């Protein structure tokens, strides 16, 4: 039997024990894991050094090496992340509905774990611990398939957590690490219907697309964001400047940053030159429509391909529109349905935008950068779902649960 | 452009108009559709006759022809189904959460339509109307791909509904029928990410498996049910008899009927012979484990393959177990996680069973046949989900919705 199938089966066998644990038992286990990571930080750093050495000799670039690197402080931070998960309310067992039927059947709907969650992700070893914490807190077993660049770090982290779990109520089999770094182990996970209840990809768009395009197991798709901000005719100029600069440059590399700014022609006539100047000072390259380039001569021309690109970089498309309808049409065509914003003082326009734009999060007069589990107050984030099934937008712990109907009868049969 | 892609795009363009409709507008349109079906019943029956003639000359068996056949009374029933959907509460717009963040952001989570729903189903033309009603009530557009055996009936039904919608607020483009009866049109729908938000298969297990195995669009899987009933040592013999007979023979062809009966050895010693006699009188073939066959000499031997088969027929596996643990282990191995029942007077055993069995619906002392949207009081049923994402168990109208975060700010930016 393959490593993937064998480990998924072991994870599945751990589910029944996991689903019956109390919140206190799960929290105790997570705290034990957090402490073990801190106590054993030297062993983790040594293993991480192997990954770094291999990466360096393979010519990995410095920014990727930095994301891979662990030190005592980062390990403290990772352990602290687990402790924060401990402090969150446990969704498992929550009573969602209860009703009585005329025939006397008493029906209860409760939150239960999903079962076995497959996580497919890239190099950062903090995701390993994060995923373990989120899954165990919600009573799920987890099969981890991290990037090969972090394999020594991940192996050591999981070894330490396994040992820590042995003195708790959570069986070590609830956490499985796939060590086979061939692409075929990912392919196998994607088809493991019956053994994996869901697969969650975390990483760049090619990783996510591979999962979406090849999985037969249900997927929670996260990530892609071509986010727009529309500056309406009545937008407050100071607010519009603050919000668009924040949405573009506060952290350009993330999915909720702005890629295209749509500007009403009247606002553009009054304010676009000054606003463009601010973007220029922030080292943002502008790509504009013809009208934009008439006002901002240094902007490069924007193509449809630009409008369809998630730059995650200091590049911004600017398009002047004649009215709200044209803005809505552009968004409907190019949006990835992640986060979209209107800046306006016209409440009717705001209402239309919030109603008509189809996205996980729609904003009036605030930066799209707030689409985030922590900013929403969830205390944790599994990712930001860009699909419409199961969960949409920032996902907290309840996104890692399912439901179950429990029916109490006294001999009812169907007539 | 292919028919599938073109029609999915038209459906997508109708979504924006649909999502803004009031409940009254949607109900008015559904009532207009219901009336039009009744008024035009002769045209539908004539089209249906084409399908029946073609089916008969192709050698289709009589039970399939019966499921395909429409007459005035059946069309009345189908129209009545639409009127029942009108009477149900509209989930769209429902306020699910509202919270204020320390920075003053006001966040609202509301129920919204999924968007464009692809329905892939078999011959019965009533499913066409049912799907249209459920999707439109929840503000979704629908792309229908019914079986080729019903194509003339479906074409006429959709033509009549299109004409009826023209005098209402729902654009006719919200309802699209794929007329290409080649398998390739199904294959194309399954890969239509970005144009279809979800695909729902309805039909036999080969249809469902094809969808699950090949779709890259998110799927709501429905249907497969290998349901067990466990008769514990303390089960009331009369109740056990009533429940198991009901679960097996009241309607063997459906997914919530019982396929395997697990019997505690003590209960078996006292009651299995008499119970087997009742199944025999109901023309149920028994396939038993060795111990069962020692008590019921006419039972055939049961194999692991039998335990893994959804018969949907007058056949029942019977296995004697030594205790609850053995019953739980058998269920964990063979269950499709649909509906599972324990009959017992021992409340501790009942609690363990309800807690530990992983299924959409778990029963104490009632027939598994109750797993059904109407029996649960939902007033409609899209299907019974056997997956854990999005919806589990009988699905009412809320299963055809997603959510959206609406964020009101006054210039907030992220620090």
Interface residues (C-beta under 8 A of the other chain):
Chain A: X15 X16 X19 X20 X99 X101 X105 X107 X112 X114 X115 X193 X197 X198 X212 X213 X214 X216 X218 X219 X220 X221 X236 X238 X239 X242 X243 X245 X246 X247 X250 X332 X354 X355 X356 X358 X359 X360 X361 X362 X363 X364 X365 X366 X367 X369 X370 X371 X375 X376 X377 X387 X388 X389 X390 X392 X393 X394 X402 X403 X404 X405 X406 X407 X408 X409 X410 X411 X412 X413 X414
Chain B: X15 X16 X19 X20 X99 X101 X105 X107 X112 X114 X115 X193 X197 X198 X212 X213 X214 X216 X218 X219 X220 X221 X236 X238 X239 X242 X243 X245 X246 X247 X250 X332 X354 X355 X356 X358 X359 X360 X361 X362 X363 X364 X365 X366 X367 X369 X370 X371 X375 X376 X377 X387 X388 X389 X390 X392 X393 X394 X402 X403 X404 X405 X406 X407 X408 X409 X410 X411 X412 X413 X414
